[in-house]
Amino acid sequence: MISQFFVLSQRGDHIVFRDYRGEVPKGSAEIFFRKVKFWNDDEAEEAPPVFNVDGVNYIHVKVAGLFFVVTTMVNVSPSLLLELLQRIARVTKDYLGVLNEDSLRKNFILVYELLDEVIDFGYPQTTSTEALKSYIFNEPIMVDAGRLPPLGPAAMFMQGTKRMPGTAVTKSVVATELGGKKREEIFVDIIERISVTFSSSGYILTSEIDGTIQMKSYLTGNPEIRLALNEDLSIGRTGSSTYDYRSSSGGGTVILDDCNFHESVQLDSFDIDRTLHLIPPDGEFAVMNYRITQEFKPPFHVTVLIEEAGPSRAEVLLKIRADFSANVTANTIVVQMPVPSYTMRASFELEAGAIGQTTDFKEGSRRLEWSLKKIVGGSEHTLRAKLTFSQESHGNLTKEAGPVNMNFTIPMYNTSKLQVRYLQIAKKSKTYNPYRWVRYVTQANSYVARL
Amino acid sequence: MAPTVPSPAKSASPSQPSGKSEVADLKQQLRHLAGSRAPDADDQRRDVFKRVISCMTAGIDVSAAFGEMVLCSATSDVVLKKMCYLYVGVHARNHPDLALLTINFLQRDCRDQDPTIRGLALRSLCSLRVPNLVEYLVTPLATGLKDPNVYVRMIAAVGAAKLYHISATACLDADLPAALKALMLSDPDAQVVANCLHALQEIWTLEASNSEAAAREIETLYSKPVVFYFLNKIKEFSEWAQCLVLELASKFLPSDNNEIFDIMNLLEDRLQHANGAVVLATIKVFLHLTMSMTDVHQQVYERIKAPLLTLVGAGSPEQSYSVLCHLHLLVMRAPMLFSSDYKSFYCQFSDPSYVKKLKLEMLTAIANESNTYEIVTELCEYAGNVDVPIARESIRAVGKIALQQYDVNAIVDRLLQFLEMDKDYVTAETLVLVKDLLRKYPQWSHDCIAVVGNISSKNIQEPKGKAALIWMLGEYSQDMHDAPYILESLVENWEEEHSPEVRLHLLTAVMKCFFKRPPETQMALGATLAAGLSDTHQDVHDRALFYYRLLQYDPAVAECVVNPPKQAVSVFADTQSTEIKDRIFDEFNSLTVVYQKPSYMFTDKEHRGPFEYSEDLTNLTVGAEATENVISAQRYQENDNDLLLSTSDKEDNGTATNNGSSASSYNAPSDLIGPPLLSSQTPSETLLINPGGPTNSLQSNFSLDDLLGLGAPEAPAAPPAPALTLNSKPVLDPGTFQKKWGQLALSLSQECSLSLQGAASLMNPQSLIRHMQSNFIQCIASGGQPPNYKFFFYAQKDGATVFFLVECIINTASAKAQVKIKADDGTAADAFSALFQSALSKFGLS
């Protein structure tokens, strides 16, 4: 039973505020904001998504820099509320095309319409973008997506390859385009977030892929879709240890540890032909989530070296090698490395002829930051840094610095080799041939090299 | 913070920034538009309505425009209508008279041709929350429940619950619950069915305290036909309604194993759902169904591992946090089952600290012979982490694993390596751990002392670390050559030592050092006691005085008190009692799991459950308070030095005047009262003073409470109980009580009498509640007016999980009591009844 729902901006302004049951005392949004802002201030910890102040439970998620919050007085399922909050954000995005403070402020009346139907007297009703269409009477007011920072996993396609229609991911499901005709298209994104930890000697300590097949459909009439995955895909790892690397020697087969599916997916023939049947609802949703701990080839090899160079100096050598094919390019790469707390200055030396690379020494957080606009497959990049300390370093520098963390996005590359063999749309007529976009992307979740 | 008007308002009217003038302006524009028939009037109205709602959102009081808004509401434009409904819903409660104006158009809309309009109007009508308009609600609601359109029925079902909250009698008089029930069991639309269930659960739960009929209705909801009716059509429901159905199913009590397997087979595929809430709700059903089947229960754990881990990896950090909290609970219950999955709980760079903390606890719990090496290696990596709070937690985790006795040897080495890292917080945390380790494994003292001896106390700023170092200096002063001199230098800086905790430890450490190496410490001791006596902190002063007098009385006795031979601690006390843990498990898939405490500790009474049926009695849940003491023992830890000190003083006085046994109680071995907590607790020598009282020494938390006068009042002479003894602090929450009361058969029902004095002194329920409590019978709810009182009591057989539940209706005029007893173990009911009656008959006699 939800008492209230509200969305706050980063500064704590109310963007929408809906009270469903009138049982929470006034000022809850302010109490929430103060609590989140000053959570355990000394230790700079982040507020957990669920907390209780004076008997009121506050549950929130952060989406697009905004706080989506519900309050409740009763002991409900936190997962239910968190899932619902994410879903509300997603449905709102489906309607507004872009989800950010500006678009929400411009369309707050439409959001109120949505909220009226999604929750009644604190009980979740429908969150289906499609079912809601008949109750939404406001036209979305579009904001210019071009100027806005990209948000959400699918937004990465906007900056990467040029093959994608730029406005596709920011299109509202209800808005009609100029000329009054809707473009028939469907997007299938295979998004993999990878986590790898390299030991100081360079071998892989842990590795995991958290993948999602995300779909966004703009097809009218909801035709049935068949999505075929690798034929030799297998699910569930046998053996006592989930981290048994031997099985991967063949290299061809993709073994999922586990996966789950969207409600709309029919799995009747999945065991036989690895094909998912579904009638995709409107809007964006995850068809399937999967997890892989099978060994894979990490896209980047990272080496770090830190050495003393005189009494209060040290030298750092960072090397990245892109272990993927030359027709793939990674972008927005950031490498971060914490250095000893007594580091005063750092000077950098990039390789000769480096373009699109910047370096920085963040004094406040004592870390080196190396950004690269793009890395072409097969290439190798090096950064040298000279550190000056305010005191003589004692003992082991490797215990005072690191680990190195790396962030990147690689469009049109997937680590797991999970493929969409084909995407078939039930034909309504001979001329019906909607656009189909199947896109792959790999992102770093936690890509860490220890010293 | 001053709310700012969102930009839409600003852009609409840049000249009117905010506040009163804005509202006045809006009012005027509305008045102007009210009668307008201009072609673009609706567009203009939309703009103004938007600004009104924008102000409302920002927190500006726009209720002054109520009349004008209503005047403008006569429109056929749906967008305008909806904005108006929204406005009216928010403000009607504060303007009951003006709200009447809206009734007309809402009622008319309820009869509109368009089902969407009908639905919207009905929803708004029910959301007005104005008690004196209730009469206008009943008919549209009753009609709405029969509406041919799904949307309207859906809204009407929830509307019935809304009406109940405005006026319970109106809702019941119109027989809406019966209509809801009929609809629930027949409507073809799943969301209508789900909303009926929502509404009925809410209404009957609240009603159950007044009427037995409602309580029975709740039971029918959990009965087999209803539960199976819902389960069989579970796939028709939306994912949110599926959660509701699953929650219902988790309360169902199957009559045989076939039913259990039927349900589990039916729900098996729900574990593959992408929605974490559905998966968790399914898991709850599985866990609860299989409680009595150990093997299957374990298989369930194995089965749910993979889906849970997948959910942790998918979704946003917030979503995975909630799932991880549940995983944490399961890991804590059955660590062995997760011991091979330890790598899943390694911290990731991108994890927020609240996630990392949970993972560290899980890693600690699942460490065993086979994985300790890897886990500790991983944890040591975090110890040098830039994220200081996590680095601290990691060090503590290493220490906890060491205390679990796996591969202590290697771990001690690593802890000692931490000390070489030369980071303040690392050293401080490590010292605390080394101290705890030494309390458990005194045999390691040699190695540890060698390293600890090299640490300069000047480099440690943190009180806890400093206190730990000082404790070791005192405890091992015979092995540390410099100990007296280090202590002496610390005493010299007494004034600069800000933490009373450290000063208290210094006092004790110097005392201990004195007993071991008197000539070298005598000077320092004098200085310490002098400094302590002039200390402004009460506890420091008192302890110094206490030591001083002890020494004056007899140094030999003083040594017995301050520095007796110690026994190693075998097990550090757990922070949570088993009952609490079980309760948390019972409340799986709720906020309880995230907060790690049962719901009665964080929910308001009115939102807690149906059981309290008398509003004017505020402290009904005596049982709940008792457990609260258990948990709050944690809080006591923070200053238990203080508390214990004052306790010991009290006890000292008490025993001196009491009888000759005082001397022997001083010599009680130190581990009789287990050190309460393993986390960062500094051992207090005053713990040695153990009251030889009647309390069970194993329940250290309880005995502590009793000493402080916080626990149960003094027990009178043991009741002349035949063979049956009761647990002095049973724990049972209202929900469980109610469930049990519903499930158990009546064991005994009889009439007994009170003493006349007792009947006369029963002016309010509290007096009897206290009396019964002193007989270890707890009251869970009570109410009534003279001469009739009704009580619900419970008690628990000592050392067993057998509960006794009692309903007791007392008539003070006739001094008679009607007693109904239900028991988990029916054979013990007679013994309990005798005990209960004897307790009851003594009421008022003392």
Boltz contact constraints between the chains, C-beta under 6 A:
constraints:
  - contact:
      token1: [A, 13]
      token2: [B, 4]
      max_distance: 6.0
  - contact:
      token1: [A, 14]
      token2: [B, 57]
      max_distance: 6.0
  - contact:
      token1: [A, 14]
      token2: [B, 58]
      max_distance: 6.0
  - contact:
      token1: [A, 17]
      token2: [B, 57]
      max_distance: 6.0
  - contact:
      token1: [A, 43]
      token2: [B, 389]
      max_distance: 6.0
  - contact:
      token1: [A, 45]
      token2: [B, 353]
      max_distance: 6.0
  - contact:
      token1: [A, 46]
      token2: [B, 352]
      max_distance: 6.0
  - contact:
      token1: [A, 48]
      token2: [B, 354]
      max_distance: 6.0
  - contact:
      token1: [A, 49]
      token2: [B, 318]
      max_distance: 6.0
  - contact:
      token1: [A, 49]
      token2: [B, 321]
      max_distance: 6.0
  - contact:
      token1: [A, 50]
      token2: [B, 594]
      max_distance: 6.0
  - contact:
      token1: [A, 52]
      token2: [B, 602]
      max_distance: 6.0
  - contact:
      token1: [A, 55]
      token2: [B, 604]
      max_distance: 6.0
  - contact:
      token1: [A, 57]
      token2: [B, 591]
      max_distance: 6.0
  - contact:
      token1: [A, 61]
      token2: [B, 316]
      max_distance: 6.0
  - contact:
      token1: [A, 61]
      token2: [B, 318]
      max_distance: 6.0
  - contact:
      token1: [A, 73]
      token2: [B, 607]
      max_distance: 6.0
  - contact:
      token1: [A, 74]
      token2: [B, 607]
      max_distance: 6.0
  - contact:
      token1: [A, 75]
      token2: [B, 590]
      max_distance: 6.0
  - contact:
      token1: [A, 75]
      token2: [B, 591]
      max_distance: 6.0
  - contact:
      token1: [A, 75]
      token2: [B, 599]
      max_distance: 6.0
  - contact:
      token1: [A, 75]
      token2: [B, 603]
      max_distance: 6.0
  - contact:
      token1: [A, 77]
      token2: [B, 277]
      max_distance: 6.0
  - contact:
      token1: [A, 77]
      token2: [B, 589]
      max_distance: 6.0
  - contact:
      token1: [A, 77]
      token2: [B, 590]
      max_distance: 6.0
  - contact:
      token1: [A, 78]
      token2: [B, 322]
      max_distance: 6.0
  - contact:
      token1: [A, 78]
      token2: [B, 591]
      max_distance: 6.0
  - contact:
      token1: [A, 78]
      token2: [B, 594]
      max_distance: 6.0
  - contact:
      token1: [A, 79]
      token2: [B, 276]
      max_distance: 6.0
  - contact:
      token1: [A, 79]
      token2: [B, 277]
      max_distance: 6.0
  - contact:
      token1: [A, 79]
      token2: [B, 280]
      max_distance: 6.0
  - contact:
      token1: [A, 79]
      token2: [B, 322]
      max_distance: 6.0
  - contact:
      token1: [A, 80]
      token2: [B, 243]
      max_distance: 6.0
  - contact:
      token1: [A, 80]
      token2: [B, 277]
      max_distance: 6.0
  - contact:
      token1: [A, 82]
      token2: [B, 318]
      max_distance: 6.0
  - contact:
      token1: [A, 82]
      token2: [B, 319]
      max_distance: 6.0
  - contact:
      token1: [A, 82]
      token2: [B, 322]
      max_distance: 6.0
  - contact:
      token1: [A, 83]
      token2: [B, 275]
      max_distance: 6.0
  - contact:
      token1: [A, 83]
      token2: [B, 276]
      max_distance: 6.0
  - contact:
      token1: [A, 83]
      token2: [B, 277]
      max_distance: 6.0
  - contact:
      token1: [A, 86]
      token2: [B, 316]
      max_distance: 6.0
  - contact:
      token1: [A, 105]
      token2: [B, 6]
      max_distance: 6.0
  - contact:
      token1: [A, 105]
      token2: [B, 7]
      max_distance: 6.0
  - contact:
      token1: [A, 109]
      token2: [B, 50]
      max_distance: 6.0
  - contact:
      token1: [A, 112]
      token2: [B, 86]
      max_distance: 6.0
  - contact:
      token1: [A, 120]
      token2: [B, 158]
      max_distance: 6.0
  - contact:
      token1: [A, 121]
      token2: [B, 158]
      max_distance: 6.0
  - contact:
      token1: [A, 121]
      token2: [B, 162]
      max_distance: 6.0
  - contact:
      token1: [A, 123]
      token2: [B, 198]
      max_distance: 6.0
  - contact:
      token1: [A, 124]
      token2: [B, 240]
      max_distance: 6.0
  - contact:
      token1: [A, 126]
      token2: [B, 238]
      max_distance: 6.0
  - contact:
      token1: [A, 137]
      token2: [B, 78]
      max_distance: 6.0
  - contact:
      token1: [A, 137]
      token2: [B, 79]
      max_distance: 6.0
  - contact:
      token1: [A, 138]
      token2: [B, 79]
      max_distance: 6.0
  - contact:
      token1: [A, 195]
      token2: [B, 348]
      max_distance: 6.0
  - contact:
      token1: [A, 206]
      token2: [B, 343]
      max_distance: 6.0
  - contact:
      token1: [A, 206]
      token2: [B, 346]
      max_distance: 6.0
  - contact:
      token1: [A, 210]
      token2: [B, 313]
      max_distance: 6.0
  - contact:
      token1: [A, 241]
      token2: [B, 340]
      max_distance: 6.0
  - contact:
      token1: [A, 243]
      token2: [B, 343]
      max_distance: 6.0
  - contact:
      token1: [A, 258]
      token2: [B, 306]
      max_distance: 6.0
  - contact:
      token1: [A, 258]
      token2: [B, 310]
      max_distance: 6.0
  - contact:
      token1: [A, 260]
      token2: [B, 272]
      max_distance: 6.0
  - contact:
      token1: [A, 260]
      token2: [B, 273]
      max_distance: 6.0
  - contact:
      token1: [A, 260]
      token2: [B, 274]
      max_distance: 6.0
  - contact:
      token1: [A, 260]
      token2: [B, 310]
      max_distance: 6.0
  - contact:
      token1: [A, 261]
      token2: [B, 272]
      max_distance: 6.0
  - contact:
      token1: [A, 261]
      token2: [B, 274]
      max_distance: 6.0
  - contact:
      token1: [A, 262]
      token2: [B, 274]
      max_distance: 6.0
  - contact:
      token1: [A, 286]
      token2: [B, 274]
      max_distance: 6.0
  - contact:
      token1: [A, 289]
      token2: [B, 274]
      max_distance: 6.0
  - contact:
      token1: [A, 289]
      token2: [B, 314]
      max_distance: 6.0
  - contact:
      token1: [A, 291]
      token2: [B, 310]
      max_distance: 6.0
  - contact:
      token1: [A, 291]
      token2: [B, 313]
      max_distance: 6.0
  - contact:
      token1: [A, 338]
      token2: [B, 386]
      max_distance: 6.0
  - contact:
      token1: [A, 399]
      token2: [B, 384]
      max_distance: 6.0
  - contact:
      token1: [A, 399]
      token2: [B, 421]
      max_distance: 6.0
  - contact:
      token1: [A, 405]
      token2: [B, 349]
      max_distance: 6.0
  - contact:
      token1: [A, 445]
      token2: [B, 350]
      max_distance: 6.0
  - contact:
      token1: [A, 446]
      token2: [B, 348]
      max_distance: 6.0
  - contact:
      token1: [A, 446]
      token2: [B, 349]
      max_distance: 6.0
  - contact:
      token1: [A, 446]
      token2: [B, 350]
      max_distance: 6.0
  - contact:
      token1: [A, 448]
      token2: [B, 349]
      max_distance: 6.0
